[in-house]
Amino acid sequence: PADALRERIVKRAALELRDGDYVNLGIGMPTLISDYVPGGVSVTLQAENGMLGAGPFPLRGAEDCDLINAGKQTVTALPGASFFSADTSFA
């Protein structure tokens, strides 16, 4: 039940995304947004640990342990992604 509520909240938040948005993903529920970006909407997601161009969570078995978000979850990098020092995320 708690997971279903979290998913419902994240799906609703994702509906607020607009084409061209840059979105800083915090830790916790915000990291889940990457899997719910509406079709036809192109956004650039930033992981707070220094990754611009984060993609959705990888499929099981396709994880790269060197690509993680601020919550230490494996993520994917979209074409054109860039990496920088985590302290730059807050500059």
Salt bridges, closest charged atoms under 4 A:
GLU7 OE2 - LYS11 NZ 3.64
GLU16 OE2 - ARG12 NH1 2.77
